[in-house]
């Protein structure tokens, strides 16, 4: 049994994600997203898809980038 790195649940069927040299065990994709996915700098939601980025600033979409004052970013097709 492993323990989920996000919720602490002990679960017999966890999976491991390695990012930047660190490994984490999770019991669900939801927990992996909460721990590892970046948050939109404008609305705070987790960026699960491609999102858009200006420098080090991540947004979930071009609409949020524009609302934050970052002009010219477009959603990927």
C-alpha positions in Angstrom: 0.0 0.0 0.0 1.2 3.5 -0.9 0.1 6.8 0.5 -1.2 9.5 -1.9 1.0 12.6 -1.9 -2.0 14.9 -2.0 -4.8 13.5 0.2 -2.9 11.0 2.3 -5.2 8.1 1.4 -3.6 4.7 1.7 -4.4 2.9 -1.5 -3.3 -0.4 -3.0 -3.3 0.8 -6.6 -1.5 4.1 -6.7 0.6 5.4 -9.6 3.8 7.4 -9.5 4.5 10.6 -11.4 8.1 11.9 -11.6 8.6 15.7 -12.3 11.8 17.6 -12.0 13.6 14.7 -10.4 11.0 14.2 -7.6 8.6 11.3 -7.5 5.0 11.4 -6.1 2.5 8.6 -5.5 -1.2 9.4 -6.2 -4.4 7.5 -5.8 -6.2 9.5 -8.6 -5.6 11.9 -11.4 -7.5 14.5 -9.5 -4.9 14.4 -6.7 -2.0 14.5 -9.2 -3.6 17.6 -10.8 -4.0 19.4 -7.5 -0.4 18.7 -6.6 1.4 19.2 -9.9 -0.6 21.3 -12.4 0.1 25.0 -12.5 -2.7 27.5 -11.5 -3.9 30.2 -13.8 -2.5 33.6 -12.7 -5.8 35.3 -13.4 -8.6 33.0 -12.2 -6.7 30.4 -10.1 -8.1 27.3 -11.8 -5.6 24.4 -12.5 -4.3 24.4 -16.0 -4.8 20.8 -17.1 -4.7 21.5 -20.9 -2.2 23.5 -22.9 -3.0 26.9 -21.5 -1.0 30.0 -22.6 2.1 31.5 -21.1 3.9 34.8 -21.2 7.4 34.5 -19.6 6.9 32.6 -16.4 3.2 33.6 -16.1 0.7 30.8 -16.9 -2.9 31.3 -17.8 -5.6 28.8 -18.5 -6.7 30.6 -21.7 -6.1 33.7 -23.8 -9.2 35.4 -22.2 -7.6 35.3 -18.7 -4.3 36.5 -20.2 -6.1 39.5 -21.7 -8.1 40.2 -18.5 -4.7 40.3 -16.7 -3.3 42.8 -19.2 -1.2 40.4 -21.3 -2.2 41.2 -24.8 -1.5 39.2 -27.9 -1.7 35.7 -26.5 -4.0 33.3 -28.4 -5.4 29.9 -27.5 -3.7 26.9 -29.2 -5.7 25.0 -31.8 
